[in-house]
Amino acid sequence: MGFERGDFYSGGNELERNELVIVYLGLGSNLGNRQDNLDRALDFLLQRLRVEKISSVYETEPVGNINQPRFLNLVCQAYTRLAPTELLTLAKGIESKLGRTSNKPNTPRPIDIDILFYGEQVIETPELVIPHPKLTERAFVLIPLAEIAPELVHPVGGKTVKELLKEVRETQGVFRWENS
């Protein structure tokens, strides 16, 4: 793909609202060529979002169903004019293009794209909950998020990502992926 993790990027201009909103997305893969799946998902995101920061890639233990392959995870920061539901549609479309066939939680998948934050908005609908409801318990999200946005404040709890990471009980299963 020709970029280094942690650098800054600009993506496509197909933006559909007047106001740019900063969003944070979590990407994960544990089927097939995990690194390639992450790279391909980022390529698709770059076509519709202005991606500014991408964390390092981390290899992580699966959560919930432990009888599945280890994940590669990363977090990216982007700007968009897409509404939250449009961003969700984009994420689900990319997942489908990359071969994800099930939306069941805790199952193996070639790619998973979660909307972690959408500006400072708090959204609770049957289809979409933002901030992501489990991000405060997940080291595999908080560690890469803290790498690129340690002072980002959770709009519900009022704590920074760095503070949330200190409260997570289990971080041993998250390792920086050296092949990235």
PyMOL commands that set and color helices and strands:
alter all, ss='L'
color gray80, all
select helices_A, chain A and resi 34-48+84-97+135-137+139-148+161-167
alter helices_A, ss='H'
color red, helices_A
select strands_A, chain A and resi 21-29+50-54+58-60+71-80+112-118+123-124+129-130+174-176
alter strands_A, ss='S'
color yellow, strands_A
deselect
rebuild
show_as cartoon
